[in-house]
Amino acid sequence: MSLLAPHPEAPIIRTQLRQNFALRQLTPAQWLELEPLLDIIDYAKGELLEHQGDRSMEQYFILDGILKRVVSNAEGHEMILRFAAESDIDTSYAAWRLKTPIPYSIRAVTRVRAAKLSMEEWVGFMDRHPPVKSEFEFQVMKLMSEVMAHVITLHLLDAPGRVQRFLRKQARLGERLPKKELASYLNLTPETLSRLKKRGKISGP
């Protein structure tokens, strides 16, 4: 863990942060206020960032790599709700506002570098800057709508349709995901995913 200012790659990280959709509109004064709150963390592949049921929550701005949001049942069966990569976020903001435990886990699919701060600090920052809060809440609503659309897709589309929809919407991400992760997200086995590709029913990874 390292604060942003003394980090050896601080200039590159600042550039990456300014490309994040949740931070693009910040003014120079707002950047000066936010930067001292940010920790820069490198996570190993498979590392857990947030655990389902936790009440200690943080806000993540992804600099490099891919995160996934996962829900698990008592038997240990998992469902991947979404992936997030560079210029994106993951967050437990809705749970924070509802004062409930975080209903999913956040885990690194690949090696990940992220800037993070506590949800309390992030909410405090946004409360001081209402336009930032308004834009962030709008983006969180879009994110939640995308998760709902994915869950509906799993029920309404057949296997080729699910793969084609994902590749149409997130082709660049599809090229980077391990086949096992993509198959799990689409409620398929890796073997089924490979078979669909071999039969020419889908293109992509």
Sine and cosine of phi, psi and omega as CSV:
sin_phi,cos_phi,sin_psi,cos_psi,sin_omega,cos_omega
0.00,0.00,0.67,-0.74,-0.01,-1.00
-0.52,-0.85,0.65,-0.76,0.16,-0.99
-0.92,0.39,0.40,-0.92,-0.08,-1.00
-0.91,0.42,-0.75,0.66,-0.15,-0.99
-0.82,0.57,-0.74,0.68,-0.01,-1.00
-1.00,0.08,0.01,1.00,-0.06,-1.00
-0.91,0.42,0.69,-0.72,-0.04,-1.00
-0.88,0.47,-0.37,0.93,0.01,-1.00
-0.94,-0.34,0.47,0.88,-0.08,-1.00
-0.81,0.59,-0.69,0.73,-0.01,-1.00
-0.88,0.48,-0.66,0.75,0.02,-1.00
-0.91,0.40,-0.68,0.74,-0.02,-1.00
-0.90,0.44,-0.64,0.77,0.04,-1.00
-0.87,0.49,-0.66,0.75,0.05,-1.00
-0.89,0.46,-0.69,0.73,0.01,-1.00
-0.89,0.45,-0.67,0.75,-0.01,-1.00
-0.89,0.45,-0.60,0.80,-0.02,-1.00
-0.95,0.31,-0.18,0.98,0.08,-1.00
-1.00,-0.06,-0.11,0.99,-0.01,-1.00
-0.95,0.31,0.72,-0.69,-0.12,-0.99
-0.88,0.48,-0.46,0.89,-0.03,-1.00
-0.99,0.14,-0.19,0.98,-0.11,-0.99
-0.85,-0.53,-0.05,1.00,-0.12,-0.99
-0.87,0.50,-0.51,0.86,-0.12,-0.99
-1.00,-0.05,0.07,1.00,-0.03,-1.00
-0.91,0.41,0.61,-0.80,0.05,-1.00
-0.99,0.13,0.29,-0.96,0.07,-1.00
-0.81,0.59,-0.64,0.77,0.00,-1.00
-0.91,0.41,-0.62,0.79,0.03,-1.00
-0.92,0.38,-0.60,0.80,0.06,-1.00
-0.89,0.46,-0.67,0.74,0.02,-1.00
-0.88,0.48,-0.55,0.83,0.02,-1.00
-0.97,0.24,-0.61,0.79,-0.09,-1.00
-0.98,0.20,-0.64,0.77,-0.15,-0.99
-0.80,0.59,-0.68,0.73,-0.01,-1.00
-0.91,0.42,-0.24,0.97,0.00,-1.00
-1.00,0.05,-0.22,0.98,-0.16,-0.99
-1.00,-0.04,0.75,-0.67,0.18,-0.98
-0.98,-0.22,0.64,-0.77,0.04,-1.00
-0.97,-0.24,0.86,-0.50,-0.11,-0.99
-0.83,-0.56,0.66,-0.75,0.15,-0.99
-0.96,-0.27,0.80,-0.60,-0.03,-1.00
-0.93,-0.38,0.64,-0.77,0.07,-1.00
-0.97,0.23,0.39,-0.92,0.10,-0.99
-0.82,0.58,0.77,-0.64,0.01,-1.00
1.00,0.05,-0.10,0.99,-0.06,-1.00
-0.94,0.34,0.60,-0.80,-0.01,-1.00
-1.00,0.01,0.82,-0.58,0.04,-1.00
-0.99,-0.10,-0.67,0.74,0.04,-1.00
-0.70,-0.71,0.61,-0.79,-0.04,-1.00
-0.94,-0.35,0.74,-0.67,0.03,-1.00
-0.79,0.61,0.79,-0.62,-0.01,-1.00
0.99,-0.15,-0.18,0.98,0.02,-1.00
-0.93,0.37,0.43,-0.90,0.13,-0.99
-0.92,-0.38,-0.19,0.98,0.10,-0.99
-1.00,0.02,0.93,-0.37,-0.19,-0.98
-0.84,-0.54,0.49,-0.87,0.00,-1.00
-0.69,-0.72,0.32,-0.95,0.01,-1.00
-0.95,-0.30,0.74,-0.67,-0.08,-1.00
-0.87,-0.49,0.74,-0.68,0.15,-0.99
-0.91,-0.41,0.90,-0.44,-0.15,-0.99
-0.99,0.15,0.79,-0.61,0.02,-1.00
-0.98,-0.18,-0.69,0.72,0.03,-1.00
-0.56,-0.83,0.58,-0.82,0.11,-0.99
1.00,-0.10,-0.12,-0.99,-0.12,-0.99
-0.76,-0.65,0.75,-0.66,0.14,-0.99
-0.96,-0.29,0.38,-0.92,0.15,-0.99
-0.77,-0.64,0.49,-0.87,0.09,-1.00
-0.96,-0.29,0.80,-0.60,-0.16,-0.99
-0.73,-0.68,0.66,-0.75,0.17,-0.99
-0.92,-0.39,0.56,-0.83,-0.02,-1.00
-0.77,-0.63,0.51,-0.86,0.11,-0.99
-0.98,-0.20,-0.02,-1.00,-0.08,-1.00
-0.89,0.45,-0.43,0.90,0.00,-1.00
-1.00,0.08,-0.03,1.00,0.02,-1.00
1.00,0.03,0.09,1.00,0.06,-1.00
-0.96,0.28,0.71,-0.71,-0.08,-1.00
-0.91,-0.40,0.48,-0.88,0.12,-0.99
-0.73,-0.68,0.81,-0.59,0.02,-1.00
-1.00,0.09,0.82,-0.57,-0.03,-1.00
-1.00,-0.01,-0.56,0.83,-0.01,-1.00
-0.24,-0.97,0.32,-0.95,0.19,-0.98
-0.91,-0.42,0.45,-0.89,0.06,-1.00
-0.61,-0.79,0.68,-0.74,-0.04,-1.00
-0.77,-0.64,-0.31,-0.95,-0.08,-1.00
-0.78,0.63,0.60,-0.80,0.00,-1.00
0.96,0.28,0.05,1.00,0.00,-1.00
-0.94,-0.35,-0.01,-1.00,0.00,-1.00
-0.77,-0.64,0.24,-0.97,0.45,-0.89
-0.71,-0.71,0.45,-0.89,-0.24,-0.97
-0.38,-0.93,0.42,-0.91,0.14,-0.99
-0.89,-0.45,0.51,0.86,-0.12,-0.99
-0.86,0.51,-0.69,0.72,-0.03,-1.00
-0.88,0.48,-0.69,0.73,0.03,-1.00
-0.89,0.45,-0.63,0.78,0.04,-1.00
-0.87,0.50,-0.73,0.68,-0.02,-1.00
-0.91,0.41,-0.58,0.81,-0.01,-1.00
-0.99,0.12,-0.13,0.99,-0.02,-1.00
0.86,0.52,0.68,0.73,0.03,-1.00
-0.85,-0.52,0.32,-0.95,0.09,-1.00
-0.89,0.45,0.47,-0.88,0.03,-1.00
-0.90,0.44,0.79,-0.61,-0.14,-0.99
-1.00,0.05,0.17,0.99,-0.01,-1.00
-0.47,-0.88,0.23,-0.97,0.13,-0.99
-0.98,-0.20,0.39,-0.92,0.11,-0.99
-0.85,-0.52,0.82,-0.57,-0.11,-0.99
-0.70,-0.71,0.52,-0.86,0.04,-1.00
-0.98,0.19,0.84,-0.55,0.09,-1.00
-0.98,0.19,-0.66,0.75,0.06,-1.00
-0.86,-0.52,-0.06,-1.00,0.22,-0.98
-0.88,0.48,0.68,-0.73,-0.11,-0.99
-0.74,-0.68,0.66,-0.75,0.25,-0.97
-0.90,-0.44,0.75,-0.67,-0.01,-1.00
-0.64,-0.77,0.46,-0.89,0.22,-0.98
-0.99,-0.13,0.71,-0.71,-0.04,-1.00
-0.64,-0.77,0.35,-0.94,0.17,-0.98
-0.48,-0.88,0.30,-0.95,-0.03,-1.00
-0.91,0.42,0.46,-0.89,0.02,-1.00
-0.88,0.47,-0.57,0.82,0.03,-1.00
-0.88,0.48,-0.69,0.72,0.01,-1.00
-0.92,0.39,-0.66,0.75,-0.02,-1.00
-0.91,0.41,-0.68,0.73,0.02,-1.00
-0.91,0.41,-0.64,0.77,0.05,-1.00
-0.88,0.48,-0.68,0.74,0.04,-1.00
-0.87,0.49,-0.73,0.69,-0.03,-1.00
-0.91,0.40,-0.59,0.80,0.02,-1.00
-0.89,0.46,-0.48,0.88,0.05,-1.00
-0.99,0.15,-0.22,0.98,-0.05,-1.00
-0.70,-0.71,0.98,0.18,-0.09,-1.00
-0.79,0.61,-0.63,0.77,0.03,-1.00
-0.88,0.47,-0.59,0.81,0.05,-1.00
-0.90,0.43,-0.68,0.73,0.01,-1.00
-0.90,0.44,-0.69,0.72,-0.01,-1.00
-0.88,0.48,-0.71,0.70,0.00,-1.00
-0.92,0.40,-0.66,0.75,0.00,-1.00
-0.89,0.45,-0.70,0.71,-0.01,-1.00
-0.90,0.44,-0.58,0.81,0.07,-1.00
-0.89,0.45,-0.69,0.72,0.01,-1.00
-0.92,0.40,-0.60,0.80,0.05,-1.00
-0.91,0.42,-0.62,0.78,0.05,-1.00
-0.90,0.43,-0.64,0.77,0.07,-1.00
-0.88,0.47,-0.68,0.73,0.00,-1.00
-0.87,0.50,-0.71,0.70,-0.02,-1.00
-0.92,0.40,-0.58,0.82,0.05,-1.00
-0.91,0.40,-0.61,0.79,0.03,-1.00
-0.91,0.41,-0.63,0.78,0.05,-1.00
-0.89,0.45,-0.69,0.72,0.02,-1.00
-0.89,0.46,-0.66,0.75,0.02,-1.00
-0.88,0.47,-0.62,0.79,0.03,-1.00
-0.90,0.44,-0.71,0.70,0.00,-1.00
-0.88,0.48,-0.66,0.75,0.03,-1.00
-0.90,0.43,-0.66,0.75,0.01,-1.00
-0.85,0.53,-0.64,0.77,0.00,-1.00
-0.87,0.49,-0.47,0.88,-0.03,-1.00
-1.00,-0.02,-0.47,0.88,-0.16,-0.99
-0.98,-0.19,-0.44,0.90,-0.07,-1.00
-0.97,-0.26,0.51,-0.86,0.10,-1.00
-0.97,0.24,0.04,-1.00,-0.10,-0.99
-0.85,0.53,-0.78,0.63,0.02,-1.00
-0.87,0.49,-0.61,0.79,0.00,-1.00
-0.90,0.43,-0.62,0.78,0.02,-1.00
-0.91,0.42,-0.69,0.72,0.00,-1.00
-0.91,0.41,-0.71,0.70,-0.04,-1.00
-0.89,0.45,-0.63,0.78,0.03,-1.00
-0.89,0.45,-0.70,0.71,0.01,-1.00
-0.88,0.47,-0.73,0.69,-0.04,-1.00
-0.92,0.39,-0.51,0.86,0.05,-1.00
-0.93,0.37,-0.61,0.79,-0.07,-1.00
-1.00,0.00,-0.50,0.87,-0.11,-0.99
-0.65,-0.76,0.79,0.61,-0.08,-1.00
-0.85,0.52,-0.71,0.70,-0.06,-1.00
-0.91,0.42,-0.62,0.78,0.04,-1.00
-0.93,0.37,-0.62,0.78,0.01,-1.00
-0.85,0.52,-0.54,0.84,0.00,-1.00
-0.94,0.35,-0.35,0.94,-0.11,-0.99
-0.98,-0.21,-0.32,0.95,-0.08,-1.00
-0.97,0.24,0.66,-0.75,0.18,-0.98
-0.85,0.52,0.61,-0.79,-0.06,-1.00
-0.83,0.55,-0.63,0.78,-0.01,-1.00
-0.88,0.48,-0.65,0.76,-0.02,-1.00
-0.93,0.36,-0.70,0.72,0.01,-1.00
-0.90,0.45,-0.68,0.73,0.01,-1.00
-0.88,0.48,-0.69,0.73,0.01,-1.00
-0.89,0.46,-0.68,0.73,0.01,-1.00
-0.86,0.52,-0.60,0.80,-0.06,-1.00
-1.00,-0.07,0.14,0.99,0.00,-1.00
0.85,0.52,0.72,0.70,0.04,-1.00
-0.79,-0.61,0.26,-0.97,0.20,-0.98
-1.00,0.02,0.42,-0.91,0.08,-1.00
-0.84,0.54,-0.55,0.83,0.00,-1.00
-0.91,0.41,-0.65,0.76,0.03,-1.00
-0.91,0.42,-0.66,0.75,0.02,-1.00
-0.88,0.47,-0.70,0.71,0.03,-1.00
-0.90,0.43,-0.65,0.76,-0.02,-1.00
-0.90,0.43,-0.65,0.76,0.03,-1.00
-0.89,0.46,-0.63,0.77,0.01,-1.00
-0.93,0.38,-0.70,0.72,-0.02,-1.00
-0.89,0.47,-0.57,0.82,-0.01,-1.00
-0.99,0.17,-0.03,1.00,0.04,-1.00
0.98,0.20,0.24,0.97,-0.02,-1.00
-0.99,0.14,-0.30,0.95,0.07,-1.00
-0.63,-0.77,0.31,-0.95,0.17,-0.99
-0.85,-0.52,0.25,-0.97,0.02,-1.00
0.84,-0.55,-0.49,-0.87,-0.13,-0.99
-0.92,0.39,0.00,0.00,0.00,0.00
